[in-house]
Amino acid sequence: CIECHGAGRVVEERTRIVEIPPGIHHGQRIRLSGEGHAGIVGGRAGDAYVEVRIRPDERFVREGDDIYTTVDLTFTQAALGATLSIPTLDGEEDLDLPAGTQPGEIVVLRGRGMPVLQGFGRGDQRILVNVVVPRRLNDEQRRLLREFDAHTDEHTYGKSEGLFGKLKSAFR
C-alpha cells in the first residue's frame, strides 16, 4: 500500500472532546482508552493521555480541595464591623465581619471550596483578613486619632489570641 507502506496503519490527527471532572488537580492526567496510536498488525489501539494544567486565578489560591482568598478591611471597618462582598466559586457573596475583627484572622466558609474529585462534598473557602492602615492622614484625622487614643485603655483592645491561637483557628 502506498499510503501505509505495508504497515497497515497511517498517522492522522483527530480532535476529541474531553470531559474534565470537577475538582481535578494541576498535573493530573486523563486517560482516553483506545484513542492512541493504532496497534501493530491489526492489534488494539493504544491509549492517549491528556495532562491537565490549571491556570492560576488572581482571586483564589488552591491547596488541596480548599481555596484561600484575602479581604482588605480599613481599621475602622475592623473595629466597628462590616459587611463586605467577597468572591466565591459560586459568585459574589456578602460576608458579615463582627466588630473587633483582627488582622490575620481567618474566616472559614465550610463547603465552599473545590469539589472533591471522585467523591462527595466540597472543600472549604478560607478568607484571610488583612487590615489596611492609612498611610496619609490630614491634620484633622491625626487629631481625631490622638483623641481616640487618649480615651482608650487595655480593656478597649482586649487580649490577643497570639500567633498559635491564629494558627489553630486556621485549621478549625
N, C-alpha and C positions, 0 to 999 in steps of 0.2 A: 504494500500500500504506500503510495507516495506521501500521503498525509501523515501517517504514523510510523513510517519506515519499518513496518513489521512488528512494532511493539504492542499493537492492539489498543493503544490509548494516545490521546492528544492533549496538549496543555491548552486550557481555555480558562478564561476568567469569568466568575459568576458572582452575582450580588445576592446576598441573603439578608433577610430581616431577622435580627437577633433580639429576643426579649431579654431586657436587663431586669433582674429581680430587684425589688426594693430592698434596701439595706446592704447591698453589695459593697465590699471594701475595695479601696485602691489596690491594684496589683493582682486581684483575683482573676482567675481565668474561667471562661465558659466554654465547655466542650460541645462541639457540633458533630455528633456521631455521623459517620459516613459522608461527610462533606469535604474531606481532604482529597489527596491525590488518589487516582484510580489504582486498584490493585494490579499486581503483575499477573499476566496470563489469565485475565478474567477474574482475578481474586477480588475480595471485598475491598471497598474504598476505605481509605484511612480517615482519621478524624481531623477536623480543623479546630483551632483554639483561638478564642478572642480574649485578649488581655484588656482588662478594664482599667482605664485611667480616669480618676475623678478630678475635675477641675476645681481648684480652691475657690471658696466663696468669701467675699470680703466681710460678710456679716457673721459667719459661723466658723468655728474650729471643731473638727470632729475627733473624738477619742473613743474608739470602740463604737458602741451604739449611742453614746451620749454626745451632745453638742454643747459648745460653750459660746457665749457671746458676752459683750460688755454693755453697760449702760452708764452714761455720764449724768451725774446729778450736780447741781450747784450746791454749795454748802448750806444755803437757806432751804433748798428742797430737802436735803438730807436731814436737817434739823426739824423742819416743820412737817415733813411727809409730802408725798406727791403721787400723782397718777401719771404714768408715762406710757406711751405707745412703744412697744418693743417688737422686733421682728421674731417670728417663729416660723417653723417649716410650713405651718398652715396659714400664714399671713400675719398681718399686724394684730397685736392683742394688747389691751390695756393691763398694766401691772400696777397694783397699789403697793407703794413702799411706805411703811409706817414712819412716824416721827422718830428721829434718833437713829436712822439708818447709818451704819458706819462704813467708812471706806474699806474696801476689801471684802465686804460681806458678800456671801454667795446665796442667791435665791434659787431654789430648785423648783422647776415645773415638772412634776412627775408624768411620765408617759408622753412627753412632747419632743423626744429626740428621734433618732433614726429607727425605722422598723427593724426588728430582729430578723436577720437573714435565715430563711428556712425554719422559722419559729413563730411564736405569737408575741404580741405586745410591741412596745417601743422603749427605747432608752429614755433618758431624762434630758431636759434642757437646763443647763446651769448658767445663771446670769451673774457675772461679776460686777459689783457696784464700784464705780470709780467716782469719787467726789472731786469735782473741779474747783480749785481755789482761785479767786480772781487775782490777776497779775497787775492790773491798772486800776487804782482807786482814786477818785477825786477827793478833795478835802472834806466834803460833807460825808461821804461814805466812810472815810477814816475816822471822823469824829463819832459817827454813829457806832462803829465797831468798838472804839475805845470806851464809849459809854456802856455798850453791852458788856464788855469785858469787866468793867468796874462793878457791874451788878451780878457777877457770877461767883460761884464757889465750887468746891469739889462735888457737891450734890447736883449741880447743874449738869455736869458731864457724866456722872455715874462711873461705875467701874468697867474697865475694858476687859474683854474676854481673852485678850492676848493672842499671840501667834498660834499656839497649839489649839486654842479654842476655835479659831477661824478655820484651821486645817480640819479639825474634827467635824465642824459644821459643813464643810465642803463635801464630805463623804456621807452625810445623812440622807 
